[in-house]
């Protein structure tokens, strides 16, 4: 073999290696939001998990985007002591569950049938109560989105024009989580029974191309979530997932049975005016930007 031929092999070898298909195995990658920024308000014996999950989400919004929510009452200072703390979180949970007074308005809570439906519609009541809460305590701050299965009339709910009638899709959850938005999930046992509410805090998947970002075609692995029923708040709960019949199913930690995600709501802060100006300037310059700061494994502050 000549020196020239040997050199050709040396030059071509790295190129050929790059053209080889990726290995069959793929590392599990997770995108996590900081768990300590969420509220850790528990459920109660009355079973007000949707209220607890919602307030735990609102605490995340307040802690993550103080420039937008810091001057609002998304979590009110109920005892007027000048601090928003655990007592206010718990009081907010109870108010959004059972009702509150705002000015001359008497608001019904999630569990007081605010939609007036007969029979009660838990998903609609949850959505409606959240919309009223933002109207009263943080107006003009938030963009909403959601997917809810089996509710073709959901677009007619108050501010429901953004809702889609479908099981929540992994791509939808990924978009919200990766954008550092806030997501609550309504879940149900596969074999039937009473539903539950949790707050999504992260997603894991088989990262075939190693780019630390979920891409279509990559297999979902598990969800990470804050559960109002958990008592140890050091870390989120985890559930291995499978997409079956178009819906996301996972093993719930408390009964070790299969549950599925029936509906998902997201809240995204509207950028501050200064951010909009920066976006506009960069757009004119042809520069693509992402507003929310992230680390390679989760959302920054």
N, C-alpha and C positions, 0 to 999 in steps of 0.2 A: 504493500500500500504506500503510495507516495505521500510526501509531507503535505502536498496541496489537498489530497483526498482526505487526509486525517483532519486538516484544519476545517474542511467543509463539514465534516461530521461534528466537529466541536461547535461550529457555528449553528448548525441545524438542530442539534440535540435540544437546546433550550426551547427553540421554536416548536419542535414536535411535542415536547412535554406540555407546553402551554395549550396545544391543540387537543390534548387528551381529554376525554370526558371526565367530570368530577367523580370522586369515589362514590360508591353506592351508599355509604353511610353519611350521615350529616349530623353535625353537632347541634345540640339543643341550645338555642339562644333565647333570652328573655328580655323583654323591654318592661322596665318597672318604673312606676311612679313612687316618689318617696313616701313610705308608709306613715312616717311620723307627722306628715302634714295633714293627714285625715283626722276627723274626729273619731273618738273611740267610745261613742255613746252606745250602750247596750240596748237590746230589746227588753221588754218587760213581760210579766206573766199575762198581760192583756193581749200580747201578740201584735205589737205595733212596729213590726220590722221595717215596713216601708218608710215610716216616719224616721226611724233611727238611721236607716241607710241614706235617706235624703239629707239629713242634717250632717252626717259624717262627710257627705259630698260637699255640702256648703262650707264646712270648715276648711276643706281642701282648697276650694276656690278662694276663700278669704286669705288663707295662708300663702297661697301660690301667687296670687295677683293682688297684692295690697294696694297697688296704684289704681286699681279699678274698683275693688270691693272694700277697701279699707275705710272709705268714708260713707259706706252704706250700712244698712241694718240687715244685711243678709243673714247674720246671726245677731239679733238685738241684744242690747245690754239690759236684760229684763229687770235685774235688781238695782240698776242705776248706781253701781259702785265704781263706774269708770273703767272697768276691765271686762273684756269678753273672755270668759273662762268656762270651765267645765259645767258650772252651775247654769250658765246661759245656754250651753249646748243641750243640756238635759231639758231645760224649760222649753227650748225651741222644739225639741222632739215632741214634747207633750202638746204644745200648741198646734204644731202642724198635723198632729194625729187627731186632735179633738176639736180644734177651732180656736180662733183668736178674734180680738176686736182691733180694728184699725180705723181711727176717726169715727165716722158714723156707720162704718161697715161691720157687720157681724159675719165673719167668715166661718164656714164649716171646714172641719179638718178632713183628712183622708178617710177616716172611718165614720164620718157623719153623713155619708152619701151626698156630697155637694152637687153631683150631677142630677140627683133626683131620680135616678134610674130604678126601675122595678122589673126584675130583681137588681140588686146592686151590681155595679160593674167596677171591680177593684182597680183595673188598669186605668179606666177613664177617671175615676175619682182621684187616683194618685196624680195623674197628669194635670187635671184641673186645679187641684190644690197647690201644686208647685207653681203653676202660672199665676195664681192669685198671690202667692207668697212673694214672687218676684215683682209683681205689680205694686205691692205694698211696700216692700222693704229694699228692693234693689232695682227700681225701674230703669229701663233703657241701658242696661249693662250687659245683656246676655243674648246669645243666639241659641236657639234650641233645635234639636233634631231627634229622630227616633224611628224605631221599627217595632211594630206590634202585630202579632199574628192574628188572623181571623177577624180583623176589625176594619172592613172596607169603609165604614162610616167615620173612621177616626179623623179624617181630614176636616170633618165638620165640627169636631170638638173645638173648644176655645183655644185659639192659636195652634190648632192641630193641622194646619195646611202643610207642615213640614213632615208629617208622619207618613210612613209607608206601611202598607198591609202585607207583612211578610215576617217570617221568623228572622230574628237578628242574624245577620251574616258576619262571618269572621272578618271579611274585608271592611265592613262597617265599623266593627269594634276596633279593628286595627287603626283605621283612619282617625277615630276619636282619641284613642289612647296615645298614638304616636304624636298627635297634635297637642298632647297634654291637656285634653279636655276632660270633663267630668262625666262619668258614666255610671248609671244605676241599672241593675238588671232585675227583672221579674222572672222567677224561676218556678218550675212545677215538677213534681215527681212524675216520672215516666209512667208509672202504674196507676196514676190518678191520686188526687188528694189535694189538700190545702197548699197554696203557693207560699213563696217566701221572697224576700227582697235582700239584695246584697249590693255592694259597691265595687265595681271593677277597678283594680289597681295595676294590673299588668297582664301581659300575654307572653306565652312561650311557644316556639315553633321549631321545626326542623329546618335549620338554616343551610340549605343545600349549597348556596353559592358563597357562604361565609361573609356576607356583607352586613350582617347584624341588622337587617331590615327584612320584614316579612314581604314576600313577593307572591303573586298568584302562582299556584302550583306547589308551593311549599306547604307541608303538612302541619296543621295545628297540633300542639302538644298539650298545653294546659292553660287554664286561666288562674290568675291570682286575684284575690278579692278580700275586702273587709266584710266580715259577716257580723251582724248585730248579735248573733247568738254566741259568738266566741267570747271567751273570758280572758284569754291570754292575748294581749294586744301587741306583743313584741314583733310579730311578723304577720303577713297576710296568710289566709288560708289558700290551699291549692287544690285544683281538681283536674285530673287528666281528662282530656276531651276527645270526642269523636264526632264527626259531622255525619249524621244519619238522617236520611230522608229530608235533607235540606235544612235540618235544624242542628244546633250545637247541643250535644249531650255531654254530661260530665258526672263524675262520682262525687256526691256531696259528702263532706267530711262528717256530718253529724249522724247520718244513718247508714252511710256506706252504700247507698242505693243510687241508681241512675236518675238524674234530673235533667231537665232541658231548659234552655233559655227561651222564654215566650215573648218577652218584650224588653227593649233597651231604650233608655232616655239619655241624651247627652246635653250638657250645658257648656257653652264656649263663651268666654268673655269677649265683648266687643272691644277692639283696640282703642287705646287712648288717642285723642286727636293728634298728638305729636307723632305717634306711631304711624298713623294714616299718612301724614305728610312725608315721613321718611320713606314709607312704601311707595308713594306716588313718585318721589324723586328717583328712587332706585329703579322703578319700573320704566320711567322715561329713559334712563341710562341703559336699560336692557339688562339689569342685574336681577337675578332671581334670588329671593331671600325667604327665609322662614322666620316668622315673628317670634315664636316661642323658643326660648333657650332650652337646649337639651344636652344631656351628656350621652355617651354612646350606649348607656344602659338605662336611661330613664330621663325624666324631666328635671331640668334645673329650676332654680328659684328665680 
